[in-house]
Amino acid sequence: RPIDELESNPAPCKMHSVSAEQPTAPDYQPQALKRAKVANYVVQSCYNVDTRDFEDHTFSGIMFDLCCKDTLPIEFIEIQQVWVRGNLGPMTVWVTPDSHGKKYHSSSDWKLVHKDTHKESMMDLVSLKIDPPIRLKCGESVGMYVHSGLEGDLGLVYNNRRSRVTHEDPHIRILPGMAHISHSPFSRHGYWGGGAWRYNREFVGRLTYGVKWMLWNPRSKVHCKFPEKFREMIFTILMCHRRDGCPLKKLPGAVIYFIFNLLPWDWAGDDAKSHVTKYEDEDTLMRHTGRGRFSRFGSIGIFQFNHDDYYDDDDDDDDDDDDD
């Protein structure tokens, strides 16, 4: 039967009688019927994710999108910190619902979530605490803008775009965006005059976030969000529960559901890595030699990648810190 019918019309079973010491009010429910819908903690797991770092450029800011994936039963993620490196100085972090697209000149569409002055740190990542934290429900996205108000071209390190996705893990996806070469947030005027935005750039740094998980309940909209092995486990046990002679049949249906409700999403052996899409570097994106002047590893590196189709015509060297 459909999973919703199992909740409204469970298999017949004998419930234990209520003792005289238990409440007899009409609204009394056994504990087994009081299933939570989400975990009762703010965040269960805290993650740090580092993006790739090729030290391609430095300038004033980077704007990009971040998505909460819908492949796992996530109630929401909570972005708590952004980590960056560069000469830093007066730092601000801004967020906007859905995406940064067509909003890069409109400060009224953005909310300021961090403002502070930070010391220079070219080699080590520095934490920018997000206040209040950014919450994204399953399937939602947000545009982020990290900006240094320091004059000059060394405020923030970022990369050239190398693929369709900057970073992906089982919970989030970080997309490429655009760099800002003005020390004034949202300014249209670049450091050398002309346009202030450079397309096909990637965020370099780290995100710290927590995850609040959804709990299983016999509702089709909830059940379908759990991985395949978990769903198969549910149906297998329910079939056993209805089979004559099976010890599980002695348990009330409400107790079976209560046990399912307590299980984490990966209890049946589902692997989180199977929910990550592998993106190959796009050879048509760039062919560029960088000298890794601000390498975090203290050495000068040479790297090459192709780009012809995605670079805007006027920005080949405008934000390249190591061409001076």
Number of C-alpha atoms within 10 A of each C-alpha: 6 9 17 16 12 15 15 10 9 13 14 10 13 9 13 8 6 10 8 7 6 9 11 11 7 6 6 9 11 12 10 15 12 10 17 14 14 17 16 12 10 13 15 11 12 14 13 12 15 14 16 15 17 21 21 26 25 26 29 31 30 29 27 24 23 22 22 24 24 17 18 20 23 23 20 24 27 21 21 20 20 20 19 24 25 25 24 27 19 17 20 21 24 20 22 20 15 15 18 24 13 7 14 19 13 12 14 8 13 18 14 15 16 19 17 12 14 16 12 16 16 19 15 14 16 20 17 22 18 20 14 12 16 16 19 23 17 20 14 17 22 18 23 23 26 24 29 32 19 20 18 15 23 21 27 31 29 26 23 27 26 23 19 15 18 24 21 20 16 17 23 21 18 22 21 24 24 25 31 32 33 28 23 18 21 19 17 17 16 18 20 10 10 10 16 22 24 21 18 21 25 29 32 24 21 19 19 18 22 20 22 21 23 23 23 28 21 18 15 12 11 16 19 16 18 21 20 14 15 23 16 12 13 19 13 11 14 18 12 14 20 16 12 10 10 11 10 17 19 14 13 18 24 20 15 17 21 18 12 21 21 14 13 16 24 14 12 16 11 15 12 15 9 11 17 16 12 11 13 10 16 14 14 14 20 21 14 16 13 20 19 21 17 22 16 16 10 10 11 12 15 12 12 11 17 15 17 13 10 12 17 11 7 10 14 11 11 17 23 15 20 15 10 5
